[in-house]
Amino acid sequence: MTWGHPRDALVIALGIVAAHPQEGQAIAKAVGADAELKVQPGWDFLGFDVADGTTSGLSNCGYDEHQLAGLRRVWAPRLNHHGLFRELTDALAFRWLTNKRVPEHAPFYVYALWVVPLDD
């Protein structure tokens, strides 16, 4: 995997993941998405995040120490070395939990992230 570029630029592609087609249509309408993301050969998958569009439910949603210990015990083993979910099913389950835990930021979405190689 190549992380650098001669100009130190990095492109990240992200796509919102839906649990089923009807949800996909609702998400597309809510966020104004008008195209399906087509992952290309050579893109490096980073993992899945859970966010409200600007705030990550994994790292930026005010965990108190009691919540943090319990959640970390259950969810940390499911994260990869980027701090993102490896499996879609885990990300979808965490999204449901985060919508309940942080309703002021709901709805949360599952985002799939890839590093996209830059053309020289």
For each residue, the residues with C-beta under 8 A, 3 or more apart:
1: 44 115
2: 5 117
3: 10 115
4: 8
5: 2 8 9 10 118
6: 120
7:
8: 4 5
9: 5 118
10: 3 5 115 118
11: 115 116 117 118
12: 46 113 114 115 116
13: 37 39 43 113 114 116
14: 37 111 112 113 114
15: 37 39 111 112
16: 27 28 31 33 109 110 111 112
17: 48 88 91 92 109 110 111 112
18: 21 23 24 27
19: 23 92
20: 23 24
21: 18 24 25
22: 25 26
23: 18 19 20 26 27
24: 18 20 21 27 28
25: 21 22 28 29
26: 22 23 29 30
27: 16 18 23 24 30 31 33 109
28: 16 24 25 31 32 33 34
29: 25 26 32
30: 26 27 107
31: 16 27 28 53 109
32: 28 29
33: 16 27 28
34: 28
35:
36:
37: 13 14 15 112
38:
39: 13 15 43 114
40: 43 116
41:
42: 117
43: 13 39 40 114 115 116 117
44: 1 114 115
45: 112 113 114
46: 12 80 82 84 113 114 115
47: 79 80 82 83 84 85 86 112 113
48: 17 84 85 86 87 88 90 91 110 111 112 113
49: 56 57 58 84 85 91 110 111 113
50: 56 57 58 85 91 94 95 98 108 109 110 111
51: 54 55 56 57 58 108 109 111
52: 55 57 105 106 107 108 109
53: 31 109
54: 51
55: 51 52 60 61 105
56: 49 50 51 59 60 61
57: 49 50 51 52 60 61 94 95 98 102 105 108
58: 49 50 51 79 83 84 94
59: 56 83
60: 55 56 57
61: 55 56 57 98 101 102 105
62: 102
63: 67 68 71
64: 67 68
65: 68 69
66: 69 70
67: 63 64 70 71 101
68: 63 64 65 71 72
69: 65 66 72 73
70: 66 67 73 74
71: 63 67 68 74 75
72: 68 69 75 76
73: 69 70 76
74: 70 71 77
75: 71 72 78 79 90 94
76: 72 73 79
77: 74
78: 75 85 86 87 90
79: 47 58 75 76 82 83 84 85 86
80: 46 47 83 84 85 86
81:
82: 46 47 79
83: 47 58 59 79 80
84: 46 47 48 49 58 79 80 113
85: 47 48 49 50 78 79 80 88 90 91 94
86: 47 48 78 79 80 90
87: 48 78 90 91
88: 17 48 85 91 92 110 112
89: 92 93
90: 48 75 78 85 86 87 93 94
91: 17 48 49 50 85 87 88 94 95 110
92: 17 19 88 89 95 96 110
93: 89 90 96 97
94: 50 57 58 75 85 90 91 97 98
95: 50 57 91 92 98 99 108 109 110
96: 92 93 99 100
97: 93 94 100 101
98: 50 57 61 94 95 101 102 105 106 108
99: 95 96 102 103 106 107 108
100: 96 97 103
101: 61 67 97 98
102: 57 61 62 98 99 105 106 108
103: 99 100 106
104:
105: 52 55 57 61 98 102 108
106: 52 98 99 102 103
107: 30 52 99
108: 50 51 52 57 95 98 99 102 105
109: 16 17 27 31 50 51 52 53 95
110: 16 17 48 49 50 88 91 92 95
111: 14 15 16 17 48 49 50 51
112: 14 15 16 17 37 45 47 48 88
113: 12 13 14 45 46 47 48 49 84
114: 12 13 14 39 43 44 45 46
115: 1 3 10 11 12 43 44 46
116: 11 12 13 40 43
117: 2 11 42 43
118: 5 9 10 11
119:
120: 6
